[in-house]
């Protein structure tokens, strides 16, 4: 393990967290259904459970990266703040669901007693992390939040998500005077809610690298395919990169180099929002993309380089998925190591490598690149 001195680097990642977010409990059942078919002795916790985040908090507080982090207390969002991204009707629906004791919104998205307070904390904590940057108090903030948010659309819940934390923070940046914000979502699932919220805007470039999973029903009608480019003024500003299962570290690095880096360079954002989910890892129950700590670390490094070149080093990092209770924490640590641009790993990988299909991924990336060059005007 490499040794570092806190005095050797003056940059810090400002971590925003509130333990009240642990009170969200989506229950137990068969995977994320909350259902008991009656023939299992052991029902597993919903994948989005508090244990995964407890380990993320503890590895950051007790791991080798700890001296390079500053911790800040999160806070709940006000209802009025939620209306920058969500409709009044949808917020009323959530408030009523909480008042009546909970509601199952489908697709594993269960609001139980305590969930609404946690969701308000997740949204408000992410807003605080963004405001910290906008006010000039630091250049890199990390919102360690749950429930996640990138599937939540302006009008409804989806995919474990109730409020779109990143979307709310982006709206805050735009209302504070920024004209261009780029969002890079590396969660294993398509960040459809964030994309939907800015689908008609040319001020926000949304980029999503995700498993090629398609739509999963009425709550998630978007497919995440390359031809979902945005509409109206936003046409060409939603770039989807659906990657084949098993793309792995080299496949993701190739997609970043060939597609993400050129798009960010052309767009020239004033702020980069990195939406992270460790469900892209090799050992996650919810994904099949085979990233290891090395891959997450390299993505973090590439984002840091892009931010230094285009957004004066400003990066807001927002937590989404990641469901392996132990390995997700390791991959988070590696991602933040990369963002801090450390020269070598601070932690060794306890699970090491996993097979990946680089050749297939390269072919897919080249196909996506050709499509974008022919159909996205600002990339021509």
N, C-alpha and C positions, 0 to 999 in steps of 0.2 A: 504494500500500500504506500503510495506516494505521500510525502509529508509536505504540508503547506503552513505558511505563517499568515495569520490574520492581518499582520502589518504589511505583507508583501503585496496585497491588492487593496485598492481603496474602494472598489465597487462592492455593493451589497445587493442582495435580493430582499426586498421588503415583503414579508409573508403576512397575509391577512387571513385571520382565522377566528372562529368563535365556537366554543365547545357546544353551544346550544344546537348546532347543526347535527349533533349526534342523536338528537331526540327523534329524528325521522326514522320510522320503522315500517318497512313495506311488508313485513310478515314472513311466514315460512310456507313452503309447499313444494310442488314439483317445479324446480328451477325458479322462474319468476312469476308463475301463475297464481301463487297463493292458494292453490287447491290441494286437497288431500284425497287421493283416489281410494284410500282405504286399505292398500296392500303394502305400504312401506312402514317399517319400524322407525326409520329416521327421515324426517323432512328437513331439507336444507334451507338455510336462510336465503332470502332474496339476494341476488348477486350484489345489488347496490345496498350494502349494509354498513353499519357503523364501524365494524372491525377493520375493513379495508382502509378507512380514513384514519382510524386510530394509529395504524402502523405507519401511514404517511407522516403524520404529525411526529411520531416518536423517532423515526429515522432521521428526520430533519433536525430534531432537537438533540439527538444523541449521536448521530453519525458524524463523519469527518467534515461534512459541509457546514456544520452548525456555526462555526465562527464567522461565516460569510453571510449569515442571514440575520435580519432584524424582524422581530415579531410585532405585529400590531393587532389590536382588538377589533374584530368586525362588529357590525351593527345591523339591525334590521332595516330594510327599505321601507319607505313610506308608500302607501297605496298610490299617491299622486305620481311618484316616480315610476311606477310600473307602467303607467299609461303612455310613456314615450315609445314603448315597443308593443305592448299588449292592448287589446280593446277593453273598454269598460265592461262590456257584457261578459267577457271571459273572466275578468278579475272578480266580478260579482259572482260568477259561477263557483270560483275557487273559495271565496269567502263563505258562500252558502254551504258548500261541501264541508268545510271545516266546522261550521256552526252545527251542522246536522250529524256530525260524528264521523265523517269520512266518505270517500267515494272511490270506486274502481273505474279509472278512465280507460282501461284496456291496455293491451301491449305491455303488461307488467307495471303499469303506472298507477300505483295505489296510494291514495292520500288517506292516511290514518290520523288519529289524534296526535298532535305534535308535529305533523308533517308541514302544515302551513307555516307555523312559526319558524321551522327550519328553512323552508323555502324563502321566506322573507329575509332571514339572516344570510342565506346564500346570495341573494340578489343584492342586498345592502352591502355586504362584505366585498363583493366584486366591484360595486360602485365606489366604495372607499379606496380600493386598490387602484382603480383608474384615476380617481381624484388626486391621490398622492402623487401620481406622475404629472397630471395636468397642472398641479400647483407648484411643480418644480422641486418637490422634496426628495425625489429619487427618480432614476430612469427605468428601473426594473421592478415590477411588482408581481407577486404571485398570489392569486385568490385561491386558497385551499378550501373549496366549498363543496357542499352537497345539500340537497339533491342536485344532480347535474342539470344542465340547461339547454344544450345545443339542439335538442329535438323539439323543445317547446316552441310552438308557432304563435303568431300574434293572437290567434283565436282559439287555440286548444292545446291541451297537454299531449305528450307523446313520448314514448321511449324512456320511461323513468323520470321525465322532466316536466316540471310545472311552470317555471319562470325561466326565460332565456337570459341567464346571467351575463354572458358575453354580449348579447345583443343590447341589453340595457346599458352596459358600459360603453359600447360603441356609440350609442345615441348620446350619452353624456359627453363624449369626446367631440362629436359633431356639433352639439349645442354650445360647446365651450370655445368654438372657433376653428377647430381642425376641419380641413376640407377633404382629406384623403386618409382613410384607414384601411389597412389590409388585414384580413383575417386568414390565418392558416390553421386548419383543423386537422389534427393527425389521429383523432379518435378512430377506432376501427369502423365505426358507423358513419354514414353520411350526415354531416351537420345540417340537416334539412331545415330545421327551425330557423337557424341563423340565416341560411340562404334565402328562405321565404321572406324573412323580415326585410331584407335589403335587395330583393330580386329586381326591383325597379329603380335602383339607385346606382349612379355612376360614381358616387363618393366613397363607396365601400366595395373593395375587391374581396370577394369570398372565394377561398381556395380550400378544397376538401380532398385529402388523400384517404381513401377508405376501401374496405373490402367490398367487392362487387356483389352486394346483397339485394339490390332492387327495392321495390316497395314492400311494406309489410302490412298493408291494409288501409282502411279509411283514415286512421289517425296519422298515417305516414304515406301519403300518396306519391311523394317524390321518389324517383328511381335512382338519383345520383349518377345518371349517365352523362356522357360528354356533351350531349345535345341540349342539356338544361343549362342554357347560357345566360339567363336573365331576360327581362322584357323591357320594352320602351327605352328610357334613358339608361337602364341597367343592362341592356343587351351587350353581352361580351364581358361582363364584370362578375359572372359566377362561373368559376372554373372547377369542374369536377374531374377528379383523377381516380377512377375506379380501378383498383389494382387486383390482380388475381391472388387467390389464396396461396400463402407460402412465399410471398414476395421477399420477405426477409430484409436484412440490413442493407445488402448491396442493391436490392431492388428499390427500396425507399430512397437510398442515396442517389440512385440514377434518376428517379422521378423528381427529386428535389433539384438536382443539377440541371436537368433538361427542361423542366416545366415550371417549377416554382420560382427559382432564382431569376430566370429571364422575365417572368411576369411581374415580379416585384420590382425589378429594375425599370421596366417600362412604366409601371404605375406610379412609382416614386411616392410611397406613402409617408405621411407624417407620424404615423403610429403603426406598430405591428402588434396584433393580438394573436398570441399563440394559444390555441385551444388544444389542450393535451388530454389524451386518454391512454392509459397503459393497457387497454384491452387489445391493442395492436401487438402485444407481446406473444412470445412463443408458447406461453403456458397459461393463457387466459381462457376461461370457460366460454367467453362470449365472442371470441375472435379467432382467426386462423392465419394471422399475417407473419408470425415467426420473427418479429423484432426481438432483439436481446438488448441488454444494457448498452452494448457498443452502438447499436443502431439509434437508440434514443439519445445517447450522448452526442453522436454526430449530427443529428437533427438539431439539437440545442445549439451546437457550435455554428451550424449554417445559419440559423435564425439570428444569432448574435452578430455574425458578419453582415447579414443583410440590414439589420437594425443600425449598426454603426455606419453603414454606407448611405442609408436612405432616410432614417427616421431619428437621427441624432442619438442613437442608442436606446430609444424608448421602446420598451416591450411590456405589454401586459400579458401575463400567463394565467389562464383560467382552467381549473381542473374540471374534467368531465368523467369518463368511465375509467375502468381498470379494476378488475374483479378478483384477481388472484391476491389473496390477503397478504402474502409475503412478497411475491415477486413484483407486484405493482409498486410497492414502496421502493424497492431497489431501482426500478426503472425510472421512477420519479427522481430519485437522488441523481441518477446518471444524466437525466435531462437537464437538471439545474446545474450540474457540473459543466455540461456543454455550454449552457447559456453564459456561465461565468468564464468560459473559454480557458479552463485549466489545461495544462499541457499533457497531462496523463491521468488515467483513472484514479479516483480517490478510493473507490471500492472495487474489489474483484467480483466477478459474476459468479454467484453460487450455483448456477445451472448451466452456464456456458452456452455453447452453440446449439443450433438447431438447423435442420435442412432447409434450404430455400431454393426457389426455382428462378434464378436470375435471368436465364435466357427467355423464358416466357414473359417475365415482367418487362424486359427491354423491348420485346416486340410490341407489347401493349402500350408502353410509354411512347414509342415511336409513332404508333397509330394515333394516339391522343394528340401528340405534337402536330402531326399533319392536319388533323381535324381543326385544331385551334388556329393554326396558321392560315387556314382557308376561311375560317368563319368568325374570327375575333379580330376586329379592325385594329385595336390598339396594339396587337401583337405582330401585325404585319410589317 
